[in-house]
Amino acid sequence: MMETGPGDALVMVDVQNDFLPGGALAVPEGDQVIAPLNRAIFIFTEKGLPLFASRDWHPSNHCSFRENGGPWPAHCVAGTPGAGFAAALDIPCQTVIVSKGCAADRDAYSAFDATGLAGQLAAAGVRRLFIGGLATDYCVRATALDAIKAGFAAVVLTDCCRAVEVNPGDGEKSLDEMAAAGAGLAESRELA
């Protein structure tokens, strides 16, 4: 078991409708992260530990969209239903929402990218992050690597993540890269 306590926070990365099955940029089995994340949310909420939820919050002319020369279909446009959090995700009202990718000319995979998240975590006395969400090989990877660079310990909840897999094996490679950078790998059922 992995005991959670003071100094720990849960970071839910981009569990948004456009990344779920049927969404504009659906992650295969993206909806499968919801039940294990809800398990983690319950544990953190019961202990009064901080929760953070990042979201892509793009302008309609964002540089990552294919029509603007980017690699992705338009997704998570600010204020649209696709940018909303998954309805089945039990996000408590005290969760801090972190919006990223808000500038049209700048991509932002990491929840730390121009969001002030590092300062918010430090102000809350957080030293270790438990990270899950979408997608393993993009925003979860970038967030975990940036967390470590910013001096936080990071634990990636592998059952709370799914990968885009543009190239087969990208998800597994990303987990290996995060572990090599110092991230722990665990499952939500190991949390206590």
C-alpha positions in Angstrom: 0.0 0.0 0.0 1.0 3.6 -0.6 0.0 5.8 2.3 -1.2 9.3 1.4 -1.0 12.2 3.8 0.0 15.8 4.3 2.2 17.1 1.5 0.3 15.0 -1.1 -2.0 16.2 -3.9 -4.0 14.5 -6.6 -3.6 16.0 -10.1 -6.2 14.9 -12.7 -5.1 15.7 -16.2 -7.5 16.6 -18.9 -10.4 14.2 -18.3 -12.5 16.1 -20.7 -15.4 15.1 -23.0 -13.4 15.6 -26.2 -10.8 13.0 -25.1 -13.5 10.4 -24.2 -15.0 7.9 -26.7 -17.1 9.8 -29.2 -15.1 13.0 -28.6 -13.3 15.1 -31.1 -9.9 13.7 -30.1 -10.9 10.5 -28.4 -8.3 8.5 -26.5 -8.9 4.8 -26.8 -10.6 3.6 -23.6 -10.3 7.1 -22.2 -13.4 6.6 -20.2 -11.7 3.7 -18.3 -9.7 6.2 -16.2 -12.9 7.6 -14.5 -13.6 4.8 -12.0 -10.0 4.5 -10.7 -9.7 8.3 -10.6 -12.9 8.4 -8.6 -11.4 5.9 -6.1 -8.4 8.2 -5.7 -10.6 11.3 -5.4 -12.5 9.6 -2.6 -9.3 8.9 -0.7 -7.9 12.4 -1.1 -11.2 14.0 -0.2 -11.6 11.9 2.9 -8.2 13.0 4.1 -8.7 16.7 3.2 -5.8 16.6 0.8 -5.7 19.0 -2.2 -7.1 18.1 -5.6 -6.2 19.8 -8.9 -7.8 19.2 -12.3 -6.2 20.5 -15.5 -8.0 21.1 -18.7 -7.2 22.1 -22.2 -9.0 25.5 -22.6 -8.2 26.4 -26.2 -9.3 29.4 -28.3 -11.0 28.4 -31.5 -7.9 29.3 -33.6 -5.4 27.3 -31.5 -2.1 26.4 -33.1 -2.5 22.7 -32.4 -5.5 22.4 -34.6 -5.1 20.8 -38.0 -6.8 23.8 -39.7 -4.1 26.0 -38.3 -1.2 23.7 -39.2 -1.2 21.6 -36.0 -1.3 17.8 -35.6 -4.8 17.5 -33.9 -8.4 18.0 -34.8 -10.0 20.9 -33.1 -10.7 20.0 -29.5 -11.5 21.4 -26.0 -12.4 24.8 -27.3 -13.1 27.0 -24.2 -16.7 27.0 -23.1 -17.9 24.2 -25.4 -19.3 20.9 -24.2 -16.2 19.1 -25.5 -14.1 21.1 -23.1 -16.2 20.1 -20.1 -15.0 17.5 -17.6 -16.4 14.0 -17.9 -19.8 14.0 -16.2 -19.0 10.7 -14.3 -15.8 12.1 -12.8 -16.6 13.0 -9.2 -14.8 16.4 -9.0 -15.4 17.9 -5.6 -16.2 21.7 -5.4 -12.8 22.4 -3.7 -10.8 21.1 -6.6 -8.5 23.7 -8.1 -9.1 24.0 -11.9 -6.0 24.6 -14.0 -6.6 25.9 -17.5 -3.9 25.4 -20.1 -3.3 26.0 -23.8 -5.2 29.3 -23.6 -3.0 31.2 -25.9 -3.7 30.7 -29.6 0.0 30.6 -30.6 1.3 28.3 -27.9 0.8 24.6 -27.3 0.7 23.4 -23.7 0.7 19.7 -22.9 1.9 20.1 -19.3 -0.4 21.3 -16.5 2.6 23.4 -15.4 2.9 25.2 -18.7 2.1 28.9 -18.0 -0.5 28.0 -15.5 1.0 29.0 -12.1 0.5 25.4 -10.9 3.9 25.1 -9.3 3.3 28.2 -7.1 -0.2 26.9 -6.2 1.2 23.6 -5.1 4.0 25.1 -3.1 1.5 27.5 -1.4 -0.6 24.5 -0.4 2.5 22.7 1.1 2.5 20.0 -1.6 5.6 17.9 -2.0 4.3 14.8 -3.8 1.9 14.6 -6.7 -0.3 11.6 -7.7 -1.1 12.0 -11.4 -3.6 10.4 -13.6 -5.7 11.3 -16.7 -5.4 11.7 -20.4 -3.3 11.0 -22.2 -0.3 8.9 -20.9 1.9 9.8 -23.8 1.1 13.5 -24.0 -0.3 15.6 -21.2 0.2 13.1 -18.3 3.8 12.5 -19.5 4.5 16.3 -19.8 2.9 17.0 -16.4 4.9 14.3 -14.6 8.2 15.3 -16.1 7.6 19.0 -15.4 6.6 18.1 -11.8 9.9 16.4 -11.3 11.8 19.3 -12.9 10.0 21.7 -10.5 11.2 19.7 -7.5 8.1 17.7 -6.7 8.0 13.9 -6.2 5.6 12.4 -8.7 3.7 9.1 -8.7 1.8 8.2 -11.9 -1.3 6.2 -11.3 -1.1 3.8 -14.3 -4.7 2.5 -14.1 -5.9 6.2 -14.1 -4.2 6.8 -17.5 -4.7 5.8 -21.1 -2.6 6.6 -24.1 -3.3 8.0 -27.6 -0.8 5.6 -29.2 -0.1 7.6 -32.4 2.7 5.0 -32.7 2.1 1.6 -31.1 3.9 1.4 -27.7 3.9 5.2 -27.1 2.1 4.7 -23.8 4.6 2.1 -22.5 7.5 4.2 -23.7 6.1 7.2 -21.9 5.7 5.3 -18.6 9.3 4.1 -19.0 10.5 7.7 -19.6 8.6 9.0 -16.6 10.0 6.2 -14.4 13.6 6.9 -15.6 13.1 10.5 -14.7 12.2 9.5 -11.2 8.5 9.1 -11.2 6.9 6.3 -9.2 4.4 4.0 -10.9 1.4 2.7 -8.9 -2.3 1.9 -9.2 -5.2 3.6 -7.5 -6.0 0.4 -5.5 -2.6 0.7 -3.8 -3.5 4.1 -2.3 -4.4 4.3 1.4 
